[in-house]
Amino acid sequence: MIRIVIAEDQGMLLGALSSLLNMEEDFEVVGTAANGEEAISLVKEFKPDICIMDIEMPVKNGLDAAEALRQESCKIIILTTFARTGYFERARKAGVRGYLLKDSPIEELFAAIHSIMNNRWIYAPELVDMVYADGDDLLENPLTERENEVLALVSQGMTTKEVAETLHLSHGTVRNYMSLILDKLQVSNRIEAITRFKEKGWFHS
């Protein structure tokens, strides 16, 4: 019997997914969670074989939870609506064994669970295509550690002056950093820079 924990903040979807998995003769849902914090607790308590996790959940998101569970024997499957290279790259670095999209047939999830239990890694083809596609889209964070710090503070609503004071830099140096950040991220203003950084999942990388 393959023992499963599910973490999903949409109650109806959580209930439906739990019911469908329990209908399979070799699956048993041993716990359900509404956020990543609850998922971590359930995995540590019940020691399941598989944890199916959404990404965008309250309290703690699925990627944070996956990173926290990396040393556990439980195999993590991300099940999300977000086909974003940043999320995918972060999931891979966290040791996630599967990354599937919610619009896939339920049979694909069943098959993925069996494959992952046989020590395989299963990723949605759309994600693999995006990561290895040719083109000028940024796949890795191009910013330096200092540039990351500057953008992180800007994303918190700080002005150039406040960033300069926090990092003990001159106003001109911070403006230069912002100019480099916009250029490297291929955007025209700080709002676009913050948006791209969040979409790529780089604020936690």
C-alpha angles and dihedrals in degrees: 000000000000109000115212139191119197125203115193129140096207104087098204093050091045091053094046094048092047091051094048093049093047090054090066110090095227099042127084123182104214098177144006128207134192095206143016095264091057090046092056091051093048094048092051092046102043101027094217124190094231136025116196108202137187116213108221105056132138125261093016125009124228096257093052089049092048090053090049090051097046093110093050121097091233114109114229124220118189112213110185147143091230117097095185124147092217093055091045094050092048091048091052091050088052090057096250109172098204137026114187135167123238094231091064119104114270088239089067090058091050091050092046092053091053092046093049090050085057089058098261129133117230121196128172109259090231091062094047090050091051094050096048099034118121117245143086098282112127114249100171130043105264096191127104121237091260092049088051089054092050094050092045090056092045089052088058089061099261120153123230089260093052092048090050092051093046094050094035092240133132120260090245093054092052090049089051091051091051091050090052091046093053091048095048093046092046093233134125104224143019094259091058090045092054092045093051092046091052093046090053092049092234098135088078099037 
